[in-house]
């Protein structure tokens, strides 16, 4: 097998696993937060259906200093309130959020890099 084939296979497997984690995190954690009256309106703006799942995962995954800066900005309604989410989630929820969010981010980034390298024919075939 060639290097591009192996890299594409890795990206496909990582994307499938990310999709499974997306559904699991949404059902386990975000569903519970949507039902809670305190956290219902603090999940950030849902630009498309399910976007609040990514907002919650981001708020629970990035460092608190970054979350604080995002929440102080003019567009803070877009992001989830990390302080309130930390109060209403368990360690397992936070671990699942961190694992899902960073796998999503890394998979998307390396997919873009792979597409860029392939477009400019920088990957040997």
N, C-alpha and C positions, 0 to 999 in steps of 0.2 A: 504494500500500500504506500501511496505517496504521502508526503507531509501535508499537503492541503486536505487530503481525504481524512487523515487522522485528526487534524484540527477541526474540520467541519463536524466530524463524528463527536468530538468532545463538546463542541458548542451545542449540538442537538441534544445530547444527553443532559448537559447542564441546564439548557432551556426547559426541557421536560421536567427535570427535578425542581426547577424554580417555579414552574406552573403548579406542580403538586403542592409545594410549600405555600404558594399564594392562596390556594383554596383552603388549605389546612389552617393557615394563620387567620384568614378571614372568618372561618367557621369557629375556631377555638377562641380567639381573642377579640377580634373586632365585633363580632356578633354580640358578645357579652358587653362590650363598651357601648354599642348602639342602644342596648336595652336599658342601660344605667342612665337615669335622668341627669346625674351630675356631669357625665362625660358625653352625652348625646350630641351636644352642640359644640364640642371642643375637638372634633376630629379633623378639622380643616375643611376647606371647600372641596366638594366632589365635582371636579371638572367633567369627568365621565364616570359612568357607573363602576364602582369598585375602587376609585382613586383614593378613597379614604383609607383603604387597607394599606396602600403604599405610604400615605401620610403618617399613619400610626406607626408603621414599621420604621420609617425614617426618624420619627420623634424618639422612639425607644432605642435606636441604634447609634445615632451620631452622638458625639460628646456633648455634655450639657452646656458647655460654653458656646458651642455652635448653635444649639437650640435656642439659647437665650438671645443670641444675636438675631436669629431669624424672627423670633417672637417680638423683638423690639422694633423691627422695620415697619415701613409703611404698609406693606402687604402681608402683615402677620396673620390675617384671616385665612390665608392660603394654607398655612401650616398648622399641624396639630399642637395642642398645648401639652408639652412634655411633662411639666410638673404634675399636672392633674392625672396624666396617664400613668406616671410612675407610682402615684398613690393607689391607683385602681388596677394594677396588674401584678401578677406573680413573677417570680424569677424565671419560671418556665416560659411564660409569655414573652418576657424580655429576651431570653435566649433564642426563642423561635423567631422573634422579630429581627434580632441581629443576624441570625443565620440567613433568614430569607432576604433581608434587605441587601446585605453585602453580596450574597450570591447573585441577586438580581442586578446589582450595580456592576459587579465584575464581569458577569456574562454579557451584559449589554455593551460594556466598554470593549471587551476583547472581540465581540462580534463586529463592532465598528472598526477596530484595528485590523481584523482579518479581512473585512470587506475592502478597506483602504489598501492593504498590501496586495490583495488579489487584483483590484482594479488597476493598480500601477505595475502589475506583474513582478512584484518584488519577492514572491514566494515561488521557489523552483517547483516545476511540475513533474 
